Amino acid sequence: MKIEKAMTEAEYRLAELIWEAAPIGSGELVQLCTQRLGWKKSTTYTMLRKLCALGVAKNEGATVTAALSRDEYHRLRGEAVIQEGFGGSLPRFLTAFVEKRGLSETDAAQLKALIDQWEEEHHG
């Protein structure tokens, strides 16, 4: 699966509510959006349609569920950023990411542990 574009801030706020409350009736979701986001019913349904079109949520039989978990969404978006901006090269992405920010010893140790684990699993 591929996520064609990132969610807008408003779409992400709705997705957060869905991830927190799903499965939830669409009417209950409207009430939750009114309480927490100050949205009207029409705004909630418009944003929900957008999330469904993105493949993030489902609205079937007036029950709203997450089509992707928060982690799945972020993984897919990360893959898209690496593919689009760095030609699919994880090393190029990491180099650009740490160039200005730097790398803490903790971050470096975690990355090394990931690489070591991958090597162990793939090269036994």
C-alpha beads as a LAMMPS data file, in Angstrom:
LAMMPS data file: protein, C-alpha beads

124 atoms
123 bonds

1 atom types
1 bond types

-500.0 500.0 xlo xhi
-500.0 500.0 ylo yhi
-500.0 500.0 zlo zhi

Masses

1 110.0

Atoms # bond

1 1 1 0.000 0.000 0.000
2 1 1 1.075 3.559 -0.653
3 1 1 -0.109 6.847 0.835
4 1 1 -0.111 9.326 -2.040
5 1 1 0.008 12.464 0.093
6 1 1 0.346 13.454 3.708
7 1 1 -2.745 14.345 5.664
8 1 1 -3.449 18.006 6.288
9 1 1 -3.336 19.169 9.901
10 1 1 -7.140 19.006 10.140
11 1 1 -7.242 15.517 8.624
12 1 1 -4.572 14.385 11.068
13 1 1 -6.551 15.759 14.029
14 1 1 -9.557 13.693 12.930
15 1 1 -7.371 10.636 12.359
16 1 1 -6.046 10.985 15.925
17 1 1 -9.619 10.915 17.252
18 1 1 -10.422 7.858 15.138
19 1 1 -7.268 6.053 16.284
20 1 1 -8.235 6.836 19.868
21 1 1 -11.941 5.933 19.707
22 1 1 -12.509 3.446 16.866
23 1 1 -14.665 1.648 16.254
24 1 1 -17.056 4.549 16.710
25 1 1 -20.459 5.364 15.257
26 1 1 -20.346 8.209 12.775
27 1 1 -22.877 10.171 14.854
28 1 1 -20.711 9.747 17.949
29 1 1 -17.701 10.881 15.929
30 1 1 -19.599 14.040 14.927
31 1 1 -20.297 14.746 18.618
32 1 1 -16.664 14.094 19.542
33 1 1 -15.464 16.455 16.813
34 1 1 -17.891 19.130 17.976
35 1 1 -16.654 18.817 21.560
36 1 1 -12.930 18.519 20.916
37 1 1 -12.389 20.335 17.641
38 1 1 -15.326 22.733 17.464
39 1 1 -16.376 21.290 14.098
40 1 1 -19.830 21.255 12.560
41 1 1 -21.377 18.009 11.331
42 1 1 -20.679 18.906 7.697
43 1 1 -16.996 19.566 8.430
44 1 1 -16.618 16.214 10.174
45 1 1 -18.189 14.312 7.285
46 1 1 -16.127 16.218 4.702
47 1 1 -12.908 15.429 6.555
48 1 1 -13.979 11.815 7.097
49 1 1 -14.563 11.391 3.344
50 1 1 -11.047 12.702 2.736
51 1 1 -9.559 10.235 5.235
52 1 1 -11.473 7.399 3.594
53 1 1 -10.199 8.482 0.160
54 1 1 -6.636 8.524 1.520
55 1 1 -7.106 4.987 2.818
56 1 1 -6.653 5.980 6.464
57 1 1 -10.232 5.390 7.655
58 1 1 -13.331 3.414 6.726
59 1 1 -16.972 4.370 7.218
60 1 1 -19.125 1.298 6.727
61 1 1 -22.649 0.956 8.030
62 1 1 -22.275 4.229 9.956
63 1 1 -19.335 2.757 11.900
64 1 1 -15.976 4.438 11.537
65 1 1 -12.796 2.395 11.884
66 1 1 -9.139 2.961 11.142
67 1 1 -7.994 1.389 7.876
68 1 1 -4.396 2.015 8.989
69 1 1 -2.912 2.261 12.461
70 1 1 -1.010 5.400 13.428
71 1 1 2.281 3.486 13.093
72 1 1 1.330 2.066 9.680
73 1 1 0.446 5.544 8.417
74 1 1 3.736 7.033 9.606
75 1 1 5.742 4.119 8.191
76 1 1 4.086 4.518 4.784
77 1 1 4.599 8.296 4.810
78 1 1 8.231 7.809 5.813
79 1 1 8.743 5.398 2.939
80 1 1 7.166 7.919 0.567
81 1 1 9.426 10.739 1.807
82 1 1 12.520 8.572 1.378
83 1 1 11.389 7.454 -2.087
84 1 1 10.356 10.904 -3.313
85 1 1 13.092 13.006 -1.759
86 1 1 16.054 10.653 -1.613
87 1 1 15.556 8.265 -4.520
88 1 1 14.650 5.479 -2.106
89 1 1 18.062 5.648 -0.407
90 1 1 17.830 5.251 3.355
91 1 1 21.522 6.170 3.823
92 1 1 20.986 9.440 1.879
93 1 1 17.936 10.209 4.029
94 1 1 19.787 9.504 7.281
95 1 1 22.779 11.573 6.176
96 1 1 20.528 14.550 5.386
97 1 1 18.588 14.082 8.618
98 1 1 21.610 13.995 10.932
99 1 1 23.682 16.568 9.026
100 1 1 22.257 19.559 10.919
101 1 1 20.682 17.798 13.883
102 1 1 23.583 15.563 14.784
103 1 1 23.299 12.122 16.299
104 1 1 23.236 11.449 20.016
105 1 1 25.076 8.485 21.440
106 1 1 21.702 6.931 22.285
107 1 1 20.471 7.367 18.702
108 1 1 23.699 5.922 17.317
109 1 1 23.494 2.924 19.670
110 1 1 19.868 2.273 18.691
111 1 1 20.696 2.467 14.975
112 1 1 23.664 0.155 15.444
113 1 1 21.467 -2.314 17.354
114 1 1 18.918 -2.256 14.496
115 1 1 21.642 -2.948 11.945
116 1 1 23.145 -5.699 14.084
117 1 1 19.715 -7.310 14.515
118 1 1 19.035 -7.120 10.769
119 1 1 22.412 -8.692 9.977
120 1 1 21.801 -11.462 12.480
121 1 1 18.351 -12.227 11.053
122 1 1 19.483 -12.128 7.422
123 1 1 22.953 -13.562 7.616
124 1 1 22.491 -15.902 10.576

Bonds

1 1 1 2
2 1 2 3
3 1 3 4
4 1 4 5
5 1 5 6
6 1 6 7
7 1 7 8
8 1 8 9
9 1 9 10
10 1 10 11
11 1 11 12
12 1 12 13
13 1 13 14
14 1 14 15
15 1 15 16
16 1 16 17
17 1 17 18
18 1 18 19
19 1 19 20
20 1 20 21
21 1 21 22
22 1 22 23
23 1 23 24
24 1 24 25
25 1 25 26
26 1 26 27
27 1 27 28
28 1 28 29
29 1 29 30
30 1 30 31
31 1 31 32
32 1 32 33
33 1 33 34
34 1 34 35
35 1 35 36
36 1 36 37
37 1 37 38
38 1 38 39
39 1 39 40
40 1 40 41
41 1 41 42
42 1 42 43
43 1 43 44
44 1 44 45
45 1 45 46
46 1 46 47
47 1 47 48
48 1 48 49
49 1 49 50
50 1 50 51
51 1 51 52
52 1 52 53
53 1 53 54
54 1 54 55
55 1 55 56
56 1 56 57
57 1 57 58
58 1 58 59
59 1 59 60
60 1 60 61
61 1 61 62
62 1 62 63
63 1 63 64
64 1 64 65
65 1 65 66
66 1 66 67
67 1 67 68
68 1 68 69
69 1 69 70
70 1 70 71
71 1 71 72
72 1 72 73
73 1 73 74
74 1 74 75
75 1 75 76
76 1 76 77
77 1 77 78
78 1 78 79
79 1 79 80
80 1 80 81
81 1 81 82
82 1 82 83
83 1 83 84
84 1 84 85
85 1 85 86
86 1 86 87
87 1 87 88
88 1 88 89
89 1 89 90
90 1 90 91
91 1 91 92
92 1 92 93
93 1 93 94
94 1 94 95
95 1 95 96
96 1 96 97
97 1 97 98
98 1 98 99
99 1 99 100
100 1 100 101
101 1 101 102
102 1 102 103
103 1 103 104
104 1 104 105
105 1 105 106
106 1 106 107
107 1 107 108
108 1 108 109
109 1 109 110
110 1 110 111
111 1 111 112
112 1 112 113
113 1 113 114
114 1 114 115
115 1 115 116
116 1 116 117
117 1 117 118
118 1 118 119
119 1 119 120
120 1 120 121
121 1 121 122
122 1 122 123
123 1 123 124
